[in-house]
């Protein structure tokens, strides 16, 4: 059930009541709100189309109940053309918008030493991945194919990544604090 709350400023808040499980995470892209809804140790992807204007009731379920995704140890959710889930063990899982599992394998010229410590969209349909063991950030295609890598001792221990809106700067959190990486053009 959705309740709409009108504020004195003329703004509104839509409140969605969940009865199916617990909210494990939120993400947004292109005006759609994605909710990670946990029920019975499984993950269901829900989509609220046009969330910028209103929450629809009920949301669209992007995975069937029989094909629910594992919820254990989820650390990040990235909605792009495909949906990417990063687990606490550093494995990236990729699903299409219907919840069908798709292949994702990081491939670099010198081998991937992984696990993936953090991930962020690159703004071009791929990902930036922080290599937990390699003091580097690798840019990949949506299937894990190698695009390029950024290496620096300051990238050792990066555990959070987030790109700027214009795609020119990648921010991270490492052992040394917050870092800003100017992204060279391809």
C-alpha positions as CSV (number, residue, x, y, z in Angstrom):
1,X,0.0,0.0,0.0
2,X,1.3,3.5,-0.9
3,X,0.5,6.5,1.3
4,X,1.2,10.0,0.0
5,X,2.2,12.7,2.5
6,X,1.8,16.3,1.4
7,X,4.3,18.7,2.9
8,X,3.6,22.4,3.6
9,X,6.1,23.4,0.9
10,X,4.0,21.6,-1.7
11,X,6.4,18.7,-2.0
12,X,5.2,15.2,-1.2
13,X,6.6,11.9,0.2
14,X,5.2,8.6,-1.0
15,X,5.5,5.9,1.6
16,X,5.4,2.3,0.5
17,X,4.5,-0.4,3.1
18,X,6.3,-3.7,2.7
19,X,4.6,-6.8,3.9
20,X,6.7,-9.3,1.9
21,X,10.0,-9.0,3.8
22,X,12.8,-6.6,4.8
23,X,14.3,-3.8,2.7
24,X,18.0,-4.8,2.1
25,X,18.9,-1.9,-0.2
26,X,17.9,0.8,-2.6
27,X,19.2,2.0,-6.0
28,X,18.0,4.4,-8.6
29,X,18.6,4.9,-12.3
30,X,16.7,6.7,-15.1
31,X,13.9,7.5,-12.8
32,X,13.3,3.9,-11.7
33,X,13.6,2.9,-8.0
34,X,15.0,-0.6,-7.3
35,X,14.4,-2.2,-4.0
36,X,16.2,-5.3,-2.7
37,X,13.4,-7.0,-0.8
38,X,14.6,-9.9,1.4
39,X,12.2,-12.7,2.2
40,X,13.1,-16.1,3.6
41,X,16.9,-15.5,3.0
42,X,16.3,-14.8,-0.7
43,X,16.6,-11.5,-2.6
44,X,13.9,-10.2,-4.9
45,X,14.4,-7.3,-7.2
46,X,11.4,-4.9,-7.3
47,X,11.1,-2.0,-9.6
48,X,9.0,1.1,-9.2
49,X,8.8,2.7,-12.6
50,X,8.8,6.5,-12.8
51,X,9.7,6.8,-9.1
52,X,10.6,10.4,-9.7
53,X,6.8,11.2,-9.9
54,X,5.2,8.5,-7.7
55,X,5.6,5.1,-6.2
56,X,3.4,2.6,-8.0
57,X,1.6,0.1,-5.9
58,X,2.4,-2.8,-6.3
59,X,5.9,-2.6,-7.7
60,X,7.1,-4.8,-10.6
61,X,8.7,-8.0,-9.5
62,X,11.8,-8.5,-11.6
63,X,12.6,-12.0,-10.4
64,X,10.1,-14.9,-10.1
65,X,9.6,-16.4,-6.7
66,X,11.2,-19.6,-7.9
67,X,14.3,-17.8,-9.2
68,X,15.0,-15.6,-6.1
69,X,18.5,-14.5,-5.7
70,X,20.7,-15.4,-2.7
71,X,20.7,-12.6,-0.1
72,X,23.5,-13.7,2.1
73,X,26.4,-11.3,2.4
74,X,25.2,-8.7,-0.2
75,X,27.3,-5.6,-0.1
76,X,26.4,-3.5,-3.2
77,X,23.7,-3.2,-5.8
78,X,24.3,-1.4,-9.1
79,X,21.4,-0.9,-11.6
80,X,22.7,-0.2,-15.1
81,X,21.5,-1.8,-18.4
82,X,22.0,-5.0,-16.4
83,X,21.7,-5.3,-12.6
84,X,24.9,-6.0,-10.7
85,X,25.1,-7.4,-7.2
86,X,28.4,-7.5,-5.2
87,X,28.6,-10.0,-2.4
88,X,30.8,-9.6,0.7
89,X,33.2,-12.3,-0.7
90,X,34.0,-10.0,-3.6
91,X,32.0,-11.9,-6.3
92,X,30.1,-9.8,-8.8
93,X,26.7,-11.3,-9.9
94,X,25.0,-10.0,-13.1
95,X,21.3,-10.2,-14.0
96,X,19.3,-8.8,-16.8
97,X,16.3,-6.7,-16.0
98,X,14.1,-9.8,-15.9
99,X,16.2,-11.3,-13.2
100,X,17.9,-13.9,-15.5
101,X,21.5,-14.6,-14.5
102,X,24.2,-13.5,-17.0
103,X,27.9,-14.2,-17.2
104,X,30.4,-11.9,-15.5
105,X,34.1,-12.8,-15.2
106,X,36.8,-10.2,-14.7
107,X,39.5,-10.6,-17.4
108,X,42.7,-8.6,-17.2
109,X,45.9,-9.0,-19.2
110,X,47.9,-9.9,-16.1
111,X,45.2,-11.9,-14.4
112,X,42.7,-10.9,-11.8
113,X,44.0,-11.2,-8.2
114,X,40.6,-10.2,-6.7
115,X,38.3,-10.3,-4.8
116,X,36.4,-7.2,-5.8
117,X,36.5,-4.8,-2.9
118,X,34.2,-2.1,-4.4
119,X,32.4,-1.3,-7.6
120,X,30.9,1.7,-9.4
121,X,29.4,2.3,-12.8
122,X,31.8,3.9,-15.3
123,X,29.1,5.9,-17.1
124,X,29.7,4.0,-20.3
125,X,27.9,0.8,-19.5
126,X,30.8,-0.9,-17.7
127,X,32.2,-0.9,-14.2
128,X,35.1,0.3,-12.2
129,X,36.3,-2.5,-9.9
130,X,38.6,-2.1,-6.9
131,X,41.0,-5.0,-6.8
132,X,41.4,-5.8,-3.1
133,X,44.8,-7.4,-3.6
134,X,46.2,-5.3,-6.5
135,X,46.4,-1.6,-5.5
136,X,44.4,-0.9,-8.7
137,X,41.1,0.0,-10.1
138,X,40.1,-1.9,-13.3
139,X,37.6,-0.6,-15.8
140,X,35.6,-3.4,-17.4
141,X,32.8,-3.9,-19.9
142,X,29.5,-5.1,-18.6
143,X,30.6,-8.7,-19.0
144,X,33.9,-8.2,-17.1
145,X,36.0,-7.7,-20.3
146,X,39.1,-5.5,-19.7
147,X,39.0,-1.9,-20.8
148,X,41.9,-0.4,-18.8
149,X,43.4,-0.2,-15.3
150,X,44.5,2.5,-13.0
151,X,47.4,1.6,-10.7
152,X,48.8,3.6,-7.7
153,X,49.9,2.7,-4.2
154,X,47.2,5.1,-3.0
155,X,44.6,2.6,-4.4
156,X,45.8,-0.1,-2.0
157,X,42.9,-0.9,0.3
158,X,40.1,0.9,-1.6
159,X,36.9,-0.3,-0.2
160,X,34.3,2.3,-1.6
161,X,34.0,3.7,-5.1
162,X,31.7,6.3,-6.5
163,X,31.9,8.2,-9.8
164,X,31.2,11.9,-10.3
165,X,28.1,12.8,-12.3
166,X,30.1,13.9,-15.3
167,X,32.3,10.7,-15.2
168,X,35.6,12.6,-15.0
169,X,36.4,11.8,-11.3
170,X,36.3,8.5,-9.4
171,X,36.1,8.9,-5.6
172,X,37.2,6.2,-3.3
173,X,37.8,5.4,0.4
174,X,41.0,3.7,1.3
175,X,43.2,3.1,4.3
176,X,44.6,6.7,3.8
177,X,41.2,8.4,3.6
178,X,39.2,9.8,0.7
179,X,40.9,9.8,-2.7
180,X,39.9,11.5,-5.9
181,X,41.1,9.9,-9.2
182,X,41.0,12.0,-12.3
183,X,39.8,9.7,-15.1
184,X,41.8,10.1,-18.3
185,X,39.8,10.0,-21.6
186,X,39.8,6.7,-23.5
